[in-house]
C-alpha cells in the first residue's frame, strides 16, 4: 500500500510579487489559486496519474535525475541558490501572468508620463508681479517740523558764504543772504537741497533770498506751496 499526496501551490512567491508590484499580481494569484489542481503523486516513487507518465513510467525518474544533475552543475559553477535563478524559475512557471503584469506596468507608465507631460505643457508661466511696498512718509508733528527747520538753518549757516536764519511768527520762512546771488543760483540751490530737506513737509512757507551787496541789492521769494518764485 502506497501513500499518494497532492502537492499544493506555494503562495510565498505570489505574496512577494503582490507586495513588490503594488497589488498588480493579486488577480493572477487568485486565478492561480482557484485553478490549482495538481496531480496526486506517490510519496515513494513519484508516480502520478498524468498522461505523459502513464505512457512512459520511467519519465519521472529521468526528470528527477536531470534535475539533480542540473543542481549539481549550478553548485559547481558557484550559482547555487542565486536569487536570479529563483526569479527565472518563477517567471518561466508563470509566463502568462508575467506578461500581463509587464503590459500593465508599461501601460501605467505611459499613462503617467502622458499625464505629466500634459500638465507640464498646460501650465502657463504665471507672471508674478512683485509689488514694491510704497514707503509712506512719516508725518511729523509741529514740534518735529520746527526742530527740522532749525537744524537745517543751523547746518546751512556759514557754509559757502551763506547767512541763513529763520524768521516769521512760526519760523516758517527761511532767509538766505549771500554777497553774490542770481536767480539761476537760487534754482540750483533749491533743487540740490530739496532732497535733503523737503521744504513743504518740514513746514516751510517761503524761502527768501537776498544779496548782501548794497550796490546790487536784490531779493527773491520762493513760494514752497506753488514751487515758484514771486
Residue pairs with C-beta under 8 A, 6 or more apart in sequence:
2 42
2 43
2 44
2 45
2 47
3 42
3 43
3 44
4 40
4 41
4 42
4 43
5 40
5 41
5 43
6 38
6 39
6 40
6 41
7 38
7 41
8 36
8 38
9 32
9 33
9 36
9 38
11 29
11 33
13 86
13 90
14 25
14 28
14 29
14 32
14 33
17 25
17 29
17 90
17 101
18 24
18 25
18 26
18 29
21 101
21 105
24 101
24 104
24 105
25 97
25 101
28 94
28 97
28 100
28 101
32 94
32 97
39 48
39 49
39 50
40 48
40 49
41 47
41 48
42 48
45 60
45 61
46 60
46 61
46 64
47 53
47 57
47 60
48 60
52 59
53 59
53 60
71 80
74 80
74 82
74 85
79 85
91 98
137 201
140 148
140 201
140 202
140 203
142 203
145 201
145 202
145 203
146 170
146 171
146 203
148 197
148 202
148 203
149 166
149 171
149 172
149 174
149 202
149 203
149 204
150 166
150 171
152 174
152 196
152 197
152 202
153 164
153 165
153 166
153 174
154 164
156 162
156 164
156 176
156 193
157 163
157 164
157 165
158 164
160 178
161 178
161 179
162 176
162 177
162 178
163 176
163 177
163 178
163 212
164 174
164 175
164 176
164 177
165 175
166 172
166 173
166 174
166 175
167 173
167 175
167 208
168 205
168 206
170 203
170 205
172 203
172 204
172 205
172 206
173 204
173 205
173 206
173 207
173 208
174 199
174 204
174 206
174 207
174 208
175 208
175 210
176 189
176 207
176 208
176 209
176 210
177 209
177 210
177 211
177 212
178 209
178 211
178 212
179 211
179 212
179 213
180 211
180 213
181 209
181 210
181 211
181 218
181 220
183 220
183 229
186 209
186 220
186 222
186 229
189 209
190 207
190 222
199 207
199 224
200 224
200 225
204 224
205 223
205 224
205 225
206 221
206 222
206 223
206 224
207 221
207 222
207 224
208 219
208 220
208 221
208 222
209 219
209 220
209 221
209 222
210 217
210 218
210 219
210 220
211 217
211 218
211 219
220 229
220 230
221 229
221 230
222 228
222 229
222 230
223 229
223 230
